[in-house]
Amino acid sequence: MNWLRLDQILQQALELNASDVHLTVSRQPTYRVNGILITVPEEPRLTMEDTMELGREMIPNEKAQQQLDNTGQTDFSITMPRLGRVRVNIYKQRGSWAIVVKLIPLTLPDLDTSGLPSVTKELVMRPSGLLLVTGSIGNGTTTTLAAMINYINQHKSGSILTLEDPIEYLHRHNKSIVNQREIGSDCLSFAEGLEAAFWQNPDVVMLGEMKDLETISGALDLAESGHLVISTLNATNALQAIERVVDVFEPNRREKIRLQMANSLVGIISQHLIPEAKGSGRVLAYEVLINSSAIRNMLRNNALGEIEMAIKSRIVPGMISLEASLNDLYEQGFISEEEMNRKLGEVGLI
């Protein structure tokens, strides 16, 4: 391997405030900073031997190595001495290895500095139901979930159970007990973890992702039975999130699922990170849906098309549309008109 060591690459990433590092053959280490990929001119291009040696240095155990050998990819989180915690995905490509390293901040995220609306605190303190955080990859949904768990842990006595693949942020016991289970090592799957949760007496269950029928069904059942379930979903807005939950089921079950959603839904926060007008950072824009008697009736009657208008009308205090959120950021000078219109066009609002 050449002079560029793993600790040097990760230290460079920290200095650049990068969220991710891409390592692949015939390319310099590439850093994602505020959503943009950049390189450092002085750093050398990596060879096949470099990437494989860097990967071997990070692979934590034989199980991860076997997964890479057998499936062509592996995903895990590790703690790097003096550098902090990282999530690593190694995958095979064109006979070599490529690596993506996600840097996880040493300190737990805080709702007070997250950019989320104040109503978020009220939603996460609900005793039961389903609270969804939606957004595409790279828009901070994992960080938001960690901030929510951190807030509950600081302000409420109870039992918190997380199901993650892999575990990213590490939570300590505070006012609550926090037990974190990693899929593949602590339990076989999200679905099995959710089924077991009924017997583990949690007050709050944080589910890393809802992406298949078994997981969504288990989350709804758990939320309906007196637990607060917090999870993420890959959707751009509340309506799309509801449709994705309902549509994963067979047509003859969808009416029942809409009723479950009507009864158990707490709210949906859809988030988007937008480049700042001044400086090089990003600022959070969001849409917030809060369940109410009117929203419940829309879900029960399959009048989903009315939900967007209800959000725009702010029928419940704290509700806000993405369009209004973006406009607020623009009027306060946080984002440019160009970025506001780009995002509105991206999500189909103009």
N, C-alpha and C positions, 0 to 999 in steps of 0.2 A: 504493500500500500504506500502511496505517496505521503508527504508530510502532513496532510490535512486529517486530523484526528476527529473522532466523534465529539469529544468534549469541546474542541475548537468550533465545530460546526454549530453545536447547540448554544455555545456562548455567543457566537455571532448572531444567532436567531434571537436570543434574549436582548442583545444590544439594539437590534433592529426593531424590537417589539413585534416580531413575526408571530403569526398564529400557527403556521405550518411550515415544514421544510420538505422539499421534494429532492430525493436522491436517485439518480438514474444514470445509466452508462452514457458516456460521451457528452455530458452536460455538467456545468458547474453546479454545486449545491444551489438550489433555487428556493427563495424565501417568499412566503405569502404575507405581505404587509398591507393591512387595510384592504384586503381583497385583491391586491395586485401582485403578480409574480415578478420578483426582481432577482438579480444576481449581483455578486460582488466581484468586480473585474479582476482583482488580485487572486481570487481563488481558482485552483486548477480544475480542469474537467476530470470527472471520475471515470475510472476504468471498470471493467467487469469485476476484476479482483477487488477494487476498492469497495464497490457496493456490497459485494458478498461478505467482505470482512466487516464492514460497518453493520450489516444485518446480523451476522453471527455474534457480534459484540452485544447486540441488544436482545436477541432471542433469549427469553428467561428460563426455558426448560425444554425437556425432550418432547413434551406434548406439543408445544408450539412448532418445534422443528418438524415433527411428524406431520402436523397439519399442513405446513408449507410443502413438504415433500409429496403428500398424498392429494392435496386439493389445489395446490398452486398459489395459496395465499394463507396468511395468518394475521390475526389482529389481537393485540394485547396492550396492557398498560404497565409501565415500570417506573420506578423512582431512580433517577440518576443522581449520584452523590454530588452535592454542592450546586446542582443545577435545577432540581425539582422533578416534577412528575410529567411523564409524556405518554401519549397514546401512539402506538406504532402499528402501521399496516405494511407488511412485506408481501409482495406478490411477484410471480414469475412473469417475464415478458421477453420474447425473442431470445430465449435461452439464457437470460440473465435475471438478476433481481432488481426490482424497483422498490423504493421505500418512501412512505409518507409518515412524517413525525409531527404529531399535533402537540404543541406545548400547552401544558395545563398550569395556570397560575398557582403560586405557592399558597396564596391566601384565598379563602372561600369568597365567592362573589356575594355582594351585599345588595339587597333590594333597594336600599336608599340611594345607591349610586348606579343602579342598573339602567336608568332611563325609563323604566316601566312606570305606568300611572299608579297613583297612590291607592287606587281601588284594588290593586293586586294583593296588598296586605290583607284586606278584608276577605278576599276570595280564598287565600291559602289558609285562613283560620276557620273556614267552614268545617263543621264536624264530619260531614260525609258528602259523597257525590263524586262526579268526574270533572276534573279541571284539565283542559287541554292547552298546550302551548304548541303552535304550529309555525312552520317556516321551512324554507328550503335549507339544505346543508350549507353551513357557513354563515348562518344568520343568528347564531347565538342561542339556540333553543336549549342545548345541553347546559350552558352557563346559567340560563334562566331557571331551569329545574334545580340546579345546585343552589342558587340564591334562594329559591322558595323553601327548600329543605333546611337551609341554614337559618332562615327567618323563623320557621316553625320550631326548630330546635332551640332557638334563643328565647322564644316567647311562650311555649306551650309544653306542659308535661304530658308525655304520652310515649307511645312506641312507634317508631318509624322504621319501615322496611323498604329497602331499595332493591330492585332487580335491574342489573346493568350488564351490558356486553360491549366492552369490558368496563370495569369500574374506573372512572376518571378522577373526580374529586373525592378526597377522603374526609369523612365527617367524624368528629369526635362526639361522644356522649356529652350532652349539656343538660338542658331542662328535660329533654327527651332521651330515651334510649334509641340509638341508631344502629341498625344491623344492615350491612350491605352484602348482597349476594351477587356473585359474578356468574353469568351464564357460561356453562361449559366446565366450570371448576366447582362451584358451590351448588349448582343445580343444572339439570340437563337443558332446560329450555324456559323461555318466558312463560309459556302455557303451564308447565309443571310447577314453576315457581309461584304463579298466581293461584293454582289449585291448592298448593301447600300453605299459602298465606292465610287461608281460612282458619287453619289450626295453629297459627303462630301469633295470634292475638295482636295484630298491628292496629293502630289508629289511622296511620297514614301509610300508603303504599306508593312509592315512586317507581314508575315503570319506564325504563329507558326509551322504549319505542313501541308503538302500536302499529304493526304492519301486516298481520295476517288474521284470519278468521278466529282461530283459537285464542290468540292473545286479546283481540278486541272483545270477544265474547266473555272471556274471563275477567277483563277489566270492568265491563259493564255489570256483571254479576256481583263483583266485589264492591263496586260503587253503590249498587242498589241495596246492599246488605249492611250498610251502616259504616263503611270505611270511606275515607277521602283518598281517591286515586288521582295521582298527578302523572301525566304522561305527555309525550310529544307525538306529532303526526306530521307527515310531509304534505302540507297543504298551504296554499297562499292566503286563504281567508277562512272565516268561520263557516260560511255556506259550503265551501268545498270540503272542509273537514267533516261536516255532518254527512254530506253525500258519500264521502269515502267510507265512513263508518257503516252507513246503511247499506251501501252497494256491495260490500264485501260478502254479504249474506245472500242466500237464495231468495228469489222473489217472494216465496210463500212465508218467509220469516221477517220480511222487512217492516211490516206493520208493527210487529211485536218489538223490534229493535227501536223503531221511532218512539214507541211508548216508553221503552226503557230510557232512551235519551231524554224524553220529556220529563220523566220522573227524577232522573239522577244527575243531569247535566248541571254543573255549577257555572261554568263559563268557558269561553275560548279566547285566548290571546294569540293573535297572529302577528308575528314580528318580522321587520325588514331593516337591515342595516344599510344606511344611506351615506355616501361620502359627504364629509363636511364641506361647507362653502369656503371656510377659512381653516388652514391647517391641513394635516394629513390623516386625520382620524375619521371615524364613522360615527353616526348618531342613529339612535333607534327610533323608527316609526312603527306604529302598531295599529291594529284594529282590535277592539274589545267587544265581545258579546257576553252579556250577563243574562242568565236564565231568569224568566219571570212568568207570570200567568199568561201573558200574551204570547211569549215565545213557546211556552209549553203547548198552548192551543195550536200554534202553527206546526209544531212537530207532530202532534196527535192527528191533525187533519191533513197532514202531508202538504201543507202550504209553505213549502220551503222557500219558494220564490219571494215570499213576503219578508223573510228574515233580513235581507239586505236593506230594505226600506226601514225596517224597525231599528236597525243599527244607525242608519243615517239620521233617523228622527230622534235618536237618544231617548227611547221610551223609558229607560232606566238610568238613573244617575251613574256616571262612570262609563257608560257605553260610548264608543267613539268609532267612527269609520276611518279606514286608512286614508281616504281622501282628506278628511278633516285634520287628521294627525299630521300628514305631510304639509298641509296648508299652514298649520300652526308653526311647524319647524321653519317653513319658508318665511313667514311673517316675522319670526324672531331672528332671522338672519343665520340660522344654523345650516340650512341647505340652499343651494341655488335653485332658480326657477327651472333651469335645464334638468337638474337631477330630479326635481319634483315631477316634471312632466315625463321624464324617462321612466320612472317607477310607475306612474299612473298608466302609461302605455303598456308597460311590461305586464301589469296585472289586468289589463283590459278595461280600465276605467276611462280612457279617452281613445 
